[in-house]
Amino acid sequence: MNTIADILAEAGNDVTLFMPVINEKYAKKSRLSFVEKVIYHKVDERVISMYNDMYGSGNSSGLVDVWAMNPSVLSLVPVVKATLEMQKLNCEKIMNDKDLIDKLRAEKFDLAIGEPYSICPFALFDYLDIPSTISAASTGQLPTVSYAIGEPISASFVPGLMSDSSEQMNMLQRVSNLFSSLFFYAGGSYMYGLELDHIQNVFGDKHWMELLSKVSFNFVNSVPYLDFPQPTLPKTIAIGGLSVDFKSESHSKLPKEWNEILNRRSKTVLISFGTYAPTIGMPIEYKKSFISLFKSMPEVTFIWKYENPHDELLKGIDNLVPTEWMPQNELLADNRLSLFITHGGIGSTIELAHSGKPAIVIPIQGDQKRNAEMLKRHKVSIALQKERLVENQILINSVKEILNAKEYHENSKRLKGLLSNRPFLAKEILIRHCELAAKFGRLTELDSFGRHLNIVQDGHVYENLYKWAKAGELNRDDVLPYVHKYLTPMMNEARKSKI
C-alpha cells in the first residue's frame, strides 16, 4: 500500500496514507518519498499483545513457526482465528475514535484504496461517504472479492491462491483446488461478518458483499504475462511490478562492497527467504544442507540473508557471505548474479521474473507454492519442498542443474524481455485507473450481474464437496473432520446472506 500511495503522490495527487501501527519501529521505515501526509493510528493494546504472542517480539519467538507449519490451507486455521480477533479489536477502536473519524471526514476524499484482507477499510470508507473505492490486494485474487464482484472462480484450470498444482490438474487436484477456494471464501465471509458485527453499534447493519461489490476497481498483485491465464472482469486490474525500476543501472546503484563481492568469482548465488521466514529459525537439518552446498561448490560465491551472520555454524566457509541485509533488487538486476534461491513470496517472484534470473523456489507457506508453479510454467525455476532440505544432495544437484543448464538462463532472459516490453507498465496502469475512479466516482458501468448469483449460498458446490469427502477412506480421515469443524459453520453463516 505504501508503494501505491507514493506512486500516486509522485504523479501529482494529494495523497493521505492512514497507517494503523502495531510496532512503532516499522512505522518509521515506510520508505515514502513523495507522500507528505501520513496518519499513524496506534492499535488496541490487546492487539499488540496478541500479535507478539503469535509472531514474537524482539528476540523472543512466537507461537507461529512457519518452518514447521504444514503447507496446506488448513494449517492456517489457528493463524486466521488469531488474525480475526485482532482485526475485530482494531476495527472497533478505529470506528469508535470520533476525533479520527472527524479528521478523516474533513479531508473530503474523492477516492479511497484499501486492502481486502479485512472488511474494516471498506466499512470506514462507507462511513466517511467517500464516493469511490478500490480494493488492492498484495497477493493474487481473493475468492471473497471474486464472489462479491461476480467474477468466476475457474477452479478446474486456474490454481487458487493456496494451490500447489499447476494449471494442468487431475480430478483430485481440481477438487482440492475447489476446496481451497471454498475454504478461503467461507473463512473470509465469516471473518468479515464478525468484524461488522463488532462495529454494528456505530456502522449499522450492512453486509460485506454490499461494501466490496461497490469497488470501482479491484487491483491484484499479478502480472498477466507471468501469471496463469484466467478469466477476469473489466474491473479487475493487474498491477504487479510496481516496485520494478526498468531504468535503473544496477552497477551504479550497488555499494562498493557489493560490487567487490560479485567480482570474487564467476558465479554468484543469492539466498533469501525474506522477512516472512527468518533463516535463523530454520531447522538445523536444513541449515546443514545449505552448509554442505556451500562447501561442495567453492568456485561459487553464496550470499545468504541470515539474521545472525556471526553464527558459529557459518564460520570457516570462504565462499559464503552471510548478511542481515542486502540490496536485493539491485543484486537481482546485476548480470553477475547467476541464481536466486527464494521462498517464492509474490514480491520476490515478480522481481525475479523482471530480473532475468533463474531460481530455486522453496515454498514455506501461503501462496508460495502457487508462485513456484507459476515460475515452473515458464521453465525458469526448480521447485523444492522444504521438507526435502534434509537431503542435502537434492539441494546440491538442483543448484548444479540450474547453473549448468543454458535453458533456464535463456528462458529467464526471454521472460525479462517480455515483461519489460509489455505495452503498458504497472505504474501507468495504476495512476490512470485511480485518477479515473477519483474523477467519475463509483463506476456502476463495470458492475457484473454475476454478483447476484449465489451458487455457494444455495449449497450445491458445498454439498458436492461434502459427498466427495464422505466417499473415500482417506478423505474421511483427512478432509471430513475439517469440513465438519470449520467449513460447515462458515457455510451456514454464508447461507444467511440476504445479498
Secondary structure by P-SEA (a helix, b strand, c coil): caaaaaaaaaaccbbbbbbbcccaaaaaacccccccbbbbbbccaaaaaaaaaacccccccccccccccccccccaaaaaaaaaaaaaaaaaaaaaaaaaaaaaaaacccbbbbbcccaaaaaaaaaacccbbbbbbcccccaaaaaaacccccccccccccccccccccaaaaaaaaaaaaaaaaaaaaaaaaaaaaaccccccccaaaaaaaccbbbcccccccccbbbbcccccccccccccccccccccccaaaaaaaacccbbbbbbcccccccccccaaaaaaaaaaaaacccbbbbbbcccccccccccccccccccccaaaaaaaccccccccccccaaaaaaaaaacccccccccccaaaaaaaaaaaacccccccccccccaaaaaaaaaaaaccaaaaaaaaaaaaaaaaccccaaaaaaaaaaaaaacccccccccccccccccccaaaaaaaaaaaacccccccccaaaaaccaaaaaaaaaaccc
